[in-house]
Amino acid sequence: MKALITAGGHGTRLRPITYTQNKHLIPIANKIMLQYAIDYVKEAGIREIGIIINANDNSIQNVFGNGENLGVEITYIHQDKPLGLAHVVKISQSFIGDENFIFYLGDNILVGGVKPFINDFNEMNSNCHLVLSQVSDPNRFGVAEVIKNRIISIEEKPKSPKSDLAVTGIYIYDSNIFEAVNKIAPSKRGELEISDAHQYLIENDFDITYSEITGWWKDTGQPSDLLDANRLVLDNIQGDNNGSIRNSSVKGEVSIGTNCQIENSNINGPMIIGNNSIIKDSVIGPYSSIGEECKIISSNIEYSIIMDGCNISNISRNIKSSLLGKNVKISSSKDSNQGRYLLGDQSNIEL
């Protein structure tokens, strides 16, 4: 079995962060988002991975290379324009060949990985295996209508959903999916919809099975989704200390990186602090990820993602529910009560 992972698109809902970096390189609990997807398929025993990237975007390849250091073999497949998920499958046919494969959207994070779903696909011996999850806002997703444990229809982002079962970004196929993606026509928005490919399989009597996620799953399309995913991952973190702690309180599960310095501060887990970061006279956490080589002085941060190289000093208001890109600098100009920030790389603001 092979794996096909998406890492393209433009991440417009995450701007300004995605003006300067690929969405799939945003860290969740100090681990690159796309790394989770690669680890999931590797844990399932898959070594041949195709990663879909935007044409002329080498940022993913610069980070992961050919996959040798990760124990996998990565092939990069360029998509000239974002023409739909079924189009992604279509242009990957030469990479996949006749093998079964898992198609995984690289901005999805879930507990437990994908191995259980691959096992279900193999046991059920179907042509297509979908992973469903109950959601409160099904009109954001492809929605499956299920009667007597059988999927009878799938509709993309319906105005009136027939169920609350979203089709998550985890699909497992045999080679019959290529018939579907080559037969369907573009939707009204000009894309080849993966839901239409699934509906084609249903209408042409191919065997479609499904599993339902029982734990948590996040499609990290919006800033709030990233913060939720960060929280969920941190809930399972194990604390360790590789730094220096002086006159400080550390409560809960906190992972402290190499050469970190924590002085006169309160650190409230669960949270993670990257290597070579300095925290002084501050209150941090819970549910915060502090990247590498950050410097936080006399400031309070909670429920936030702070990327590498940020410098935050003398902020009297609480920084909460915030997402800060790399090398952001925030300093104080006057007192205030509370702030919320979504800042791209190399931003510089005074408060």
C-alpha positions, 0 to 999 in steps of 0.5 A, a space after each residue: 500500500 502507498 500513501 498520498 498526502 496533500 500539502 498544497 493549497 493557499 491556506 487563505 483562511 489562515 492569513 497572514 500566517 500563510 503569506 510567508 509559509 505553507 500552511 502544512 508547515 505550521 507547528 502543532 505542539 512544536 511539531 510541524 503539521 505535515 509531520 503528523 501525517 507522515 508519522 501516521 502512515 509510517 506507523 501503519 507500515 507504509 513507506 512509499 509516500 506521494 506528497 502533493 505540493 503547489 507548483 514552484 513551492 519548494 518549502 515542503 521539499 526543503 524540510 522533508 527532502 526525499 524522506 530518507 531521514 524519516 525512514 520513508 521514500 517521498 515523491 513530490 507531485 506538483 499541482 499547477 492549480 487547486 482544481 479539487 481533491 479528485 483532481 489530486 487523485 487523478 494526477 497521482 495515478 502514475 505514482 499509485 499505479 495499481 496499488 491500494 492507497 490511503 489518501 490523507 489530507 495533510 492538515 488533518 490531525 487525529 488521535 490514534 493515527 490511521 492504522 486502525 482504518 487501514 486494517 478495517 479496509 483490508 478486513 472488509 475488502 472494499 473498493 473504497 473505505 471512508 472515515 466519518 466523524 460526527 460534527 456540529 457543522 456538517 455543512 462545512 464538509 462532505 456529508 454521508 447519508 447512512 442507512 442500515 450501516 451502508 452509505 447511500 449518498 455523499 453530498 459536498 457542503 450541503 445547505 441541508 445536510 442529511 446527517 451529521 456525519 462528515 467525511 474526514 480527510 482520510 480515504 482508502 482506495 483500490 485502483 477503481 477510484 481512478 475510474 471515478 475521478 476520470 469520469 466525473 465533471 467539474 462542479 459549479 465552482 470548477 473543481 473535481 470534487 472528491 464527494 462526486 467521485 465517491 457518489 460515482 462509486 456508489 451509483 456504479 455498485 462499487 463496494 464502499 465501507 466506512 469507519 467512524 472516529 471515536 476519539 478526536 479529529 480536527 480539520 485545521 482550516 481556521 486559526 481556532 482549529 489550530 488552537 484546538 488541535 494544539 490543545 488536544 495534542 498537549 492533553 496527551 503530552 508527557 512532561 520532561 525537563 532539559 533546561 534550567 529552572 530557577 525560582 519558578 513554579 512548574 505545574 502539570 505536564 510540561 515539556 521543557 527543551 534543551 538549554 531553556 532558561 526559566 526564571 521567576 515564572 509560573 509555568 502551567 501545563 499542559 504545554 511545551 517549550 522549545 529549545 534555547 528559549 528564555 522565560 523570565 518574570 512571566 506566567 505561561 500556559 496552560 495549552 500553549 506551545 512556545 517555539 525554539 529560541 523565543 524570549 518572553 519577559 514579564 508577560 502572560 500567555 495562555 492557549 496560544 501557539 508562539 512560533 520560533 524566534 518570537 520576542 515578547 516583553 513587558 506586556 501587561 495585558 494577557 495574550 490569549 487564543 493567539 497565533 504568532 508567526 516566526 520572529 514576531 516581536 511584541 513590546 509594550 508602549 502603554 498599559 491595557 487589559 487583554 489582547 488577541 493576535 494573529 500575526 505573520 512572520 517578522 511582525 513587530 507591534 507595540 502595545 
